[in-house]
């Protein structure tokens, strides 16, 4: 295992567990890829707590819109995780999820060159001999795909850290950007926000543009010092006035922040490596980049059978607070003056790495603060079919206790359903109480994905 990196920055270099970056260089070499090959992918590297995926998707959209006009970039690569519905969503070419046949082809190229993947896991073996873990394997596969497909611009989202993240094997990115920071993955990166900021800012590299969305002063100071360690200066990007004043893609307000950071990243990228004559992203490209942007499961609204579904894969306290505000404000805008729709929450969160009770508490507080006026709450698991419920530390009876503790005397009815389809069916049954209904689905990507899959199988209203 590599020695812990020392830094003059505030925060901590400590990491609990084996650093995910360990072994990545050696495994890439086994696949035939040198550090120079990886650097040649023209990487924009994005870390943060909230908004990483949306920001990466905005960067890709701006560059793709620019490429249609100028010819560069001709082909974009986008790596994000986790997937929402299908695994191939993690690796996209020109925003399209990698074709399943190509995914299989490239996976077996990786599989055959890393023979240890076929061996039983043995923790007593040396790291390299044991082979990559799940997320390390996905990052290796993504880099392999982008090199084979000869992309011109590669946008890479970190998994959960920065300094020791598997994706940080990229030594010379073109642009680095940090999105909003909050308490997330505390067991690995915490216990303080400053610790988390230290890890996330580990993607800053000498020679790469260093960007960030506006941060609290103490966190901004950590980012400045970390960038200075690499002889770079962080630019904190405010909301960009060039973005369309009214666009559904920029709601709620946090999306405008994400898009502003993405626009700065795209422009920094083009100014550094675009061919002469195509270095500037014009107003038409900005508008087109926003208009064509989509990121399923993030602040997504769908209408089915007089019901409006609000889907957001929030999984930390910062995220669920934003989801609550977005749901209430968006729902109020959709209501006629004399309309009072049934409002329902569907929630599930099963993850040993986060405090699910604390997450639900934050959501309940935010919904009460914004006067959501919920009529029903449905707790469920991630299970998509009848059978054994998904294992986890927290079950629906625990959620019910937490919810009622946050809302004493509240008239909102609480229900428990064993599977995602059952939760949706029950919510739709409850929705019949009035002419219209609004349903917020949040708490995990593993809940939002199955719900979206079912909704997309039904025709639009």
ABEGO torsion letter per residue (X at the ends): XBBBBBBABBEBABBBEBBAABGAAAAAAAAGBBAAAAAAAGBBBBBEABGAAAAAAAAAAAAAAAAAAAGOBABBBBBBOBBAABAAAABBBGGBBBBAAAAAAAAAAAAAABAAAABBBBAABBAAAAEBBAAAAAAAAAAAAAAAAGBABBBBBBAABAAABAAAABABBABBBBBBBBBBGAAAAOABAAAAAAAAAAABBBGBBBBBBBBBAAAAAAAAAAAAAAGBBBBBBBBBAABBABBAAAOBAAAAAAAAAAAAAAAAAAAAABBBGAABBBAAAAAAAAAABBBBGBGBBBBBGGBBBBBBBBABAAAAAAAAAAAAAAAAAABBAABBBBBBBBBBBBBAABBAAAAAAAAAAAAAAAGAGBABBBBBBABABBEBBBBEABBAAAAAAAAAAABBGBABBBBBBABAAAAAAAAAAAAAABABBBBBBBGBAAAAAAAAAAAAABBBX
